[in-house]
Amino acid sequence: MFFLCKPSSAFGGGGVIVGGWKPIPDLTNPTVVSVGRFAVDEYNKEARTSLKFKKVVKGDQQVVEGMNYNLTIKAVVQGGAKKSYVAVVWDIPWERFRKLMSFKGPVV
């Protein structure tokens, strides 16, 4: 694996390094929310549970072939308690491909 960077970033020009994680500025962006919902839905299928997605509370993204999302998600568990989970999702929108890479929690 190798990383590319814009020439300006190599010399302190403030460019983005492809492959680096960066904070998601708008956690209410429809794509981010959709990825968060997808993560909870996929986890529910795999774990045979019934978490209910509430919102994304923190997130980073990484440019790869598509985009990796590392999201902290609030979800409601049976009984109504809200808990936080951390999910990593690989998204390739032009191929209509999403894959849940990991789902951990609840976390503090």
N, C-alpha and C positions, 0 to 999 in steps of 0.2 A: 504494500500500500504506500502511496506517496501523496503528498499534499502540494497543491499549487497555490501560488499567491500572485496577486497583481504586482507588477514591478513597483508601484508606488508604495505598497504596504511593506515591501522588503526594506525600504529606505525611510520608514517612519512617516509615510504619507497617509496613514489612517485607513487603508483599504481593509477589506474583509479577507481573512484567510479561509479558503475553501477547506472544509473538513473540520473546522473548529466549532465548538459549541458557543452559541450566543443566546442571551435572554430573549424571550418572546415579548415584544413591547405591548401587544394588545391581546390579553387572554380571552377577550370576548369575541375575537375574530371568528367568523363562522367556520373557517377551516379548522382552527384550533379546537373549537367546541365539538365539531364533528369528529375529530380524531379522539378527543376525550371520551365522547359517547361510544365510539367504536371500541376503545380499549375496555370499557366497562362491559359492553355487550359480549365481546369475545371472551373476557374473563368469566362472565356468567356461564357461557356455553361450556368452556373448558372445566370449570370448577363446579358446575351444577349448583350455582348459587343464584341469588337474586338481588344483587346490589342495584341501587338506583342512582344514576348519575345526577349530580347537582351542579357542579361547576369545576372549571380548571382554576386552581389557586396559584400555581407557579409553573413556569415552563421554560425550557431551553430547546433550541432547534439546531440541527447540524445538517449542512448541505452535503449530501452524498449522491448516489444515483437516485435522485428524488430527495426526500427529506426525512431525517430522523427527528422524532419529537420525544423529549423526556419531560413528562408532565406529572405534576402533583395534582391529584383529583380528589375532590370531596364527593363522597357517595353516602347514601343512606342504606344502612343495613336493616335486616329484619328487626322489628322493634322500634325503629325510628331514629336510632342514634346516627349522627353524622361522623364519619371517619375519613381519614386521609389515606390515599394509596398512591404509589409511584408506578407509572407505566412508561414503557418505551415502545413506540410504534414507528415502523418504517412505512413511509407513504411514497408511492410513485403515482401521482395523479394522472399523468398522460397514459398510463397503462391500466388505470382503475384498479390499482393494487394497494392493499394495506395489509400489514402483518403485525400482530402483537408479539413483540420480542420478549418482553418481561412485564410482570405485574406483581408488585410487592406490597404487603401491608396487612393490616393497617400499620401506619407509621405515625410517629409523634411529630 
